[in-house]
Amino acid sequence: MRTAAIDCGTNSIRLLIADSEDGVLTDVVRLMRVVRLGEGVDATGRLSEAALTRTFAAAEEYAGLIAEHGNPPLRFVATSASRDAENRQDFVDGIRSRLGVEPEVISGDEEARLSFDGAVSVLATAGHETVLVIDVGGGSTEFVAGTAAGLIAARSTDMGCVRYTERFLQDDPPTDGQIEAMEAEVRRLIAEAAAEVPLERVTKIVGVAGSVTTVTAHALDLPTYQPERIHGAELPVTAISAAASELLHLPREARAALPYMHPGRVDVIGAGALIWKCVVEHVAGVTGGRVTSAVSSEHDILDGIALSIADRVR
């Protein structure tokens, strides 16, 4: 069956139209627009008119594509920025009028579950492995551990590349003091997540979303953004840490010139890279050297949403 899934996060809004058969998705359309819906939300608690206008324009574009492909069942999921905004009803009303569905402003736990489902759906995972999926978003980062049998535990934390760029990394490139302050807060939230998610039991780390895949592209020194090389790439923790540190310290002009850098990620990649770096280093440490690498996945919450629609219809 054909389904349409939309993931509206703090930084981007993405569309997947896919055909599903026996739990396997075949892409028909996969598209991303960086709309920065969460711009300023951390400070003001509100979605700005400019951010809503950008998001609604993308929704109108997606409505046309969904109609072109037969108006399949649609699920629209909104995450961190929409959860936090006091005027989120303006967002809900605007999306409903353009797409004809009620956007689901989901909890962090539901976001984590969908990210896990999407990431592991396309990766070979042994039945005994405890997989940790990390979704580094614009406003939040999800920690979710599970095995082939299902979830073990999940935790959503209020740290993301947009939120922490605005909160900590005001200079370009950021100062040592700004980086130290952000890193201290990131490591504090990782420790909080570890109280609920058994990071010491992890045997495999999978990272999803744009910050992770961009760090991977940088570590691989790709000539362009190449999803087929990024997806499934397994890198040593040392290589991830080195690539993340380089991105964090590059000035904006140099980041923008990187051939795999999406224009909408230039301003926030440093914060996203630092979060990913801290997570993989922490897990490597608490597992006593059992985990020395991490895998990147191009499949994430968007795939999880599409799979959930197929499950509902069945």
MOGI-V759130 format. One record per run of one state. SS is the DSSP state (A for helix, B for strand, O for the rest). FROM is the first residue (numbers start at 1). LEN is the number of residues. If there is no record, write none. Layout:
ss-><SS/SS>
from-><FROM/FROM>
len-><LEN/LEN>
This chain:
ss-><O/B/O/B/O/B/O/A/O/A/O/B/O/A/O/A/O/B/O/A/O/B/O/B/O/B/O/A/O/A/O/A/O/B/O/A/O/A/O/B/A/O/A/O/A/O/A/O/B/O/A/O>
from-><1/2/9/12/22/24/35/41/45/49/69/73/79/80/85/88/100/104/106/108/121/131/137/141/148/150/158/161/168/176/195/199/202/204/209/210/221/227/231/234/237/250/252/258/263/266/269/287/293/298/301/314>
len-><1/7/3/10/2/11/6/4/4/20/4/6/1/5/3/12/4/2/2/13/10/6/4/7/2/8/3/7/8/19/4/3/2/5/1/11/6/4/3/3/13/2/6/5/3/3/18/6/5/3/13/1>
